[in-house]
């Protein structure tokens, strides 16, 4: 896709997107970090771990920022 077409459609991106459920703790958190390190944009979900999820999102963003 051309850069002009990409600019016209801001949600189109060459980066893969991963949705990780339960990403605030344990295996989900490790998976989210690994996917971000591999170049994915990562969406995280959680059920009850609001504080941990916010910390995870911040850590993932700091460790693998989107360029």
N, C-alpha and C positions, 0 to 999 in steps of 0.2 A: 504494500500500500504506500502511496506517495505521502510525503510529509504534508502536502496540501490537503489531501484527503483526511489524513490523521488529524490535522488542525480543525477541519470541519466537523469531525466526529471525536470529541474529546474522550469518549469512553473506549475508543479503540486503541489498543496498545499491543505492542509486540511481546510484552512480558506476560508470562503465565500467571494466573491467579489461583491461589489455593484457599479453600475454606477449611479451617481446622476447628472442629468442635471440641470443647473441653480444653481449650488451649491455655487456661490459666494455671494449670498444674500438671505435674508428672509427664506422662507420655505425650499428651497433647501439646504441652509447652515445649518439650524437646523437638517434636515434629515441626511446630511453627518456627522455631529457631533454625532448624535445618533447612526448611523450605525457603526461608528468607535469605539465608546464607547462599543458597543455590540460585538466587535471583528472582524468586517468586514474590509477587505482591501477596501478602497474607492477610486474610480476614479471620479474626478469632471470635469465637463465641464461648459463653460460659453460662452456668445456671445460677450459682450462688456466690461465686468467688469474685465479687466486684473489685476489691482491692488488689487481689492477685492478678486479675485480668488487666487492670489498668497498668500495673507494674510490668506485666508481660508485654503489652503493646508498646510501652515506652522503651523497654529494653530491646525489643525487636527493631524498633525504628532507629534507635541509636546505633545498634550493631550493624544493621544492613539498611541504611537510608536509601530511599528511592532517588535515583539520579534523573 
